[in-house]
Amino acid sequence: MTNGDVIVLMQTVHLHMLMESILEKEGISFQTRIKPRQLGTDCGMALEVDFDDIDRIKTIAERKNILIFGFFTRCNDNWKQYIPD
Protein backbone atom coordinates (compact mmCIF):
# COMPACT_ATOMS: atom_id res chain seq x y z
CA MET A 1 0.00 0.00 0.00
CA THR A 2 2.67 2.53 0.90
CA ASN A 3 6.00 3.55 -0.53
CA GLY A 4 7.84 3.13 2.76
CA ASP A 5 6.46 3.97 6.16
CA VAL A 6 4.69 7.33 6.20
CA ILE A 7 2.30 8.22 8.98
CA VAL A 8 0.10 11.20 9.73
CA LEU A 9 -0.54 12.15 13.36
CA MET A 10 -3.45 14.20 14.57
CA GLN A 11 -3.63 16.05 17.89
CA THR A 12 -6.69 14.17 19.17
CA VAL A 13 -8.68 11.00 18.56
CA HIS A 14 -11.62 13.16 17.44
CA LEU A 15 -9.51 14.79 14.69
CA HIS A 16 -8.10 11.40 13.73
CA MET A 17 -11.60 9.97 13.25
CA LEU A 18 -12.68 13.06 11.31
CA MET A 19 -9.67 12.73 8.99
CA GLU A 20 -10.41 9.03 8.45
CA SER A 21 -13.92 9.94 7.32
CA ILE A 22 -12.65 12.65 4.98
CA LEU A 23 -9.96 10.45 3.44
CA GLU A 24 -12.54 7.73 2.79
CA LYS A 25 -14.81 10.23 1.02
CA GLU A 26 -11.86 11.56 -1.01
CA GLY A 27 -10.82 8.03 -2.04
CA ILE A 28 -7.39 8.22 -0.38
CA SER A 29 -6.04 4.89 0.89
CA PHE A 30 -4.89 4.67 4.50
CA GLN A 31 -4.46 2.21 7.35
CA THR A 32 -5.06 3.08 10.99
CA ARG A 33 -2.08 2.17 13.15
CA ILE A 34 -1.05 2.54 16.76
CA LYS A 35 1.05 5.69 17.16
CA PRO A 36 4.77 4.96 17.61
CA ARG A 37 5.69 5.54 21.26
CA GLN A 38 8.53 7.91 20.49
CA LEU A 39 6.13 10.39 18.85
CA GLY A 40 4.11 12.44 21.29
CA THR A 41 0.51 13.49 20.85
CA ASP A 42 -2.60 12.99 22.92
CA CYS A 43 -3.93 10.70 20.21
CA GLY A 44 -2.76 7.09 20.35
CA MET A 45 -3.55 6.47 16.68
CA ALA A 46 -1.79 7.19 13.40
CA LEU A 47 -2.74 7.03 9.73
CA GLU A 48 -0.37 5.17 7.43
CA VAL A 49 -0.59 6.68 3.96
CA ASP A 50 1.12 6.60 0.60
CA PHE A 51 3.97 9.07 0.32
CA ASP A 52 2.44 10.31 -2.95
CA ASP A 53 -0.75 11.39 -1.10
CA ILE A 54 0.94 13.68 1.44
CA ASP A 55 0.43 16.91 -0.52
CA ARG A 56 -3.21 16.04 -1.19
CA ILE A 57 -3.82 15.24 2.49
CA LYS A 58 -2.15 18.50 3.54
CA THR A 59 -4.35 20.46 1.12
CA ILE A 60 -7.52 18.75 2.36
CA ALA A 61 -6.59 19.41 6.01
CA GLU A 62 -5.95 23.09 5.30
CA ARG A 63 -9.22 23.42 3.39
CA LYS A 64 -11.18 21.75 6.22
CA ASN A 65 -9.28 23.56 9.02
CA ILE A 66 -7.99 20.31 10.51
CA LEU A 67 -4.74 20.60 12.42
CA ILE A 68 -2.25 17.88 11.56
CA PHE A 69 0.35 17.25 14.28
CA GLY A 70 2.81 16.05 11.65
CA PHE A 71 3.86 13.72 8.88
CA PHE A 72 6.56 11.24 9.85
CA THR A 73 8.72 8.80 7.92
CA ARG A 74 10.60 5.82 9.26
CA CYS A 75 14.37 5.92 8.98
CA ASN A 76 15.84 2.64 10.27
CA ASP A 77 14.18 2.27 13.69
CA ASN A 78 13.55 5.99 14.22
CA TRP A 79 10.77 8.29 13.06
CA LYS A 80 11.69 11.60 11.46
CA GLN A 81 9.29 14.45 10.81
CA TYR A 82 8.68 15.12 7.14
CA ILE A 83 7.77 18.70 6.29
CA PRO A 84 6.01 18.92 2.91
CA ASP A 85 6.48 22.08 0.85
C-alpha positions in Angstrom: 0.0 0.0 0.0 2.7 2.5 0.9 6.0 3.6 -0.5 7.8 3.1 2.8 6.5 4.0 6.2 4.7 7.3 6.2 2.3 8.2 9.0 0.1 11.2 9.7 -0.5 12.1 13.4 -3.4 14.2 14.6 -3.6 16.1 17.9 -6.7 14.2 19.2 -8.7 11.0 18.6 -11.6 13.2 17.4 -9.5 14.8 14.7 -8.1 11.4 13.7 -11.6 10.0 13.2 -12.7 13.1 11.3 -9.7 12.7 9.0 -10.4 9.0 8.5 -13.9 9.9 7.3 -12.7 12.7 5.0 -10.0 10.4 3.4 -12.5 7.7 2.8 -14.8 10.2 1.0 -11.9 11.6 -1.0 -10.8 8.0 -2.0 -7.4 8.2 -0.4 -6.0 4.9 0.9 -4.9 4.7 4.5 -4.5 2.2 7.3 -5.1 3.1 11.0 -2.1 2.2 13.1 -1.1 2.5 16.8 1.1 5.7 17.2 4.8 5.0 17.6 5.7 5.5 21.3 8.5 7.9 20.5 6.1 10.4 18.8 4.1 12.4 21.3 0.5 13.5 20.9 -2.6 13.0 22.9 -3.9 10.7 20.2 -2.8 7.1 20.3 -3.5 6.5 16.7 -1.8 7.2 13.4 -2.7 7.0 9.7 -0.4 5.2 7.4 -0.6 6.7 4.0 1.1 6.6 0.6 4.0 9.1 0.3 2.4 10.3 -2.9 -0.7 11.4 -1.1 0.9 13.7 1.4 0.4 16.9 -0.5 -3.2 16.0 -1.2 -3.8 15.2 2.5 -2.1 18.5 3.5 -4.3 20.5 1.1 -7.5 18.7 2.4 -6.6 19.4 6.0 -5.9 23.1 5.3 -9.2 23.4 3.4 -11.2 21.7 6.2 -9.3 23.6 9.0 -8.0 20.3 10.5 -4.7 20.6 12.4 -2.2 17.9 11.6 0.3 17.3 14.3 2.8 16.1 11.7 3.9 13.7 8.9 6.6 11.2 9.8 8.7 8.8 7.9 10.6 5.8 9.3 14.4 5.9 9.0 15.8 2.6 10.3 14.2 2.3 13.7 13.6 6.0 14.2 10.8 8.3 13.1 11.7 11.6 11.5 9.3 14.4 10.8 8.7 15.1 7.1 7.8 18.7 6.3 6.0 18.9 2.9 6.5 22.1 0.9 
